[in-house]
Amino acid sequence: MHTPAVVSVLGEDRVGIVAAVATALAEAQANIEDIRQTIIGGIFSMTMLVTVSEDAVPFDELQRRLARTAEDLGVQITLQREDVFRYMHRI
Amino acid sequence: MYISPEEIVETLTMITQQNLDVRTVTLGLSLSGCTHPDVEVMAQRVYERVTSAAEHLVPIAKQIEREYGLPIVNQRIAVTPIAQLAAATDAEDLTPLAVALDRAALEVGVDFLGGFSALVQKGTGDGDRRLIASIPAALAATERVCASVNVASTRTGINMDAVLQMAAVIQDTAQATADRDSLGCAKLVVFANMVEDNPFMAGAVHGSGEPDAVINVGISGPGVVRAVVSSLPADADLTSVAEAIKATAFKITRIGELVARETAHRLGVARGIVDLSLAPTPAEGDSVAEIIEAMGVGRCGGPGTTAALALLNDAVKKGGAMGTSSTGGLSGAFIPVSEDTGMIRAVESGALSLEKLEALTSVCSVGLDMIAIPGDTATETIAGIIADECAIGVINAKTTAVRLIPAAGKRVGDRVHFGGLLGEAPVMAVNDWAGTVFARRGGRFPAPLGSLRN
């Protein structure tokens, strides 16, 4: 089952954030469809549209892996199903 | 279609900083197959029906909460008004049914279960009589069960005998739970124009026009609305304020709509309604009173409060109605005193009185809610307050309700502490000029002219 989802990353900028998050996603067979990334006042902000392959790695397992990545990097990472944003911001 | 980073950040900010959540996912269950002449057998059937039908409710809600990164604060159950089952037995004490419901709620992990209820707006049947008489003992013997009685409707008028009886039941419930600050009264609602699909406690029941099982969702979000109103410039006119609230209510409602769809689908039951109520919590900032103050009224309860609340309530409905085609339940801003830190502050500063709260209930949902009054308040006074609130509901064709706590042994200025979502409340002064005659006249307050719609 392929589930569209949004990864959002927020925290202090440092080397290797994109690499670490992308690696965690790749290891879970999650495909990155789009990335937007910016630095606002030293705060690293990235949103990714991804497709989670739940047959390879279930959604909640990927959430746990990303939580570990977040802890290693000292940033905040959330993985949410994409519909929550679509419902809220699109008619 | 790509969601912009700004939109993603807006949603995350609402959740992490402004208390955006889904307040309740409530499973409505029919118990009509559980009747039996022996009340103990009926209690066992009720327990089995609830525990089997609601087994997956909490795990599924938790799973949706994780996947969407969206708090679903409460999972609850509403059942067929128990007075309808009571007709099948001749047991005088219906507490065993309440105890069975309490055990079932504990077993499936829900904090409240509503439906120890009767509808007596036009007259009191024998099952209704026994249910109402059992309420004080049932609420004292259980933790999670909520009771409600509908005593009036626009179509039928007000059953004034039931109003007086409920005033006494409220007092008896306060005494029966005196060791817990009269907590039982926090789980007892007297209604006019009760709705059959309300997901919010303590007044939720599963009405007779509903399917066997249904998911109803109550949205929330006072904190989000307050943040949006606060961000407007002080000279923004009220049309702009209404527009900002409407746009925010739309977003909040869409979240409720999504959660309702997903929960009903995964549980395999019918999708019911989304209730567009702004429900405050004791959390700082998650307050309807603070929205009124952000709109510019000096302190909630001051002149302008009724107008501000009316605008808020209307804007929430307009935005919400665009967000879902399944509106229902109570759908209006709640003003429970004990559950809203801004309301408590307003009462303690002298800005908000019981009479102003009564006026507010004519423009919002739902009534005099979670208000502590002195423990020695006369029965006729409580009955008069209920009758006044019913009259507002009946004449204006809206739901109104009374959830008063005549706190045993407490006086004006004392406090009651319930903890959790029920919060705490200062004991408020009551106008004691009710007299002893009006409430004891009894009979039926005739249905108003407005009931003749056909």
Interface residues (C-beta under 8 A of the other chain):
Chain A: V6 S8 L10 D34 R36 T38 S45 T47 L49 F59 D60 Q63 T78 L79 Q80 R81 E82 D83 V84 F85 R86 Y87 M88 H89 R90 I91
Chain B: M1 Y2 I3 S4 P5 E7 I8 V9 E10 T11 L12 Q63 R66 E67 Y68 G69 L70 K251 R254 I255 E257 L258 M322
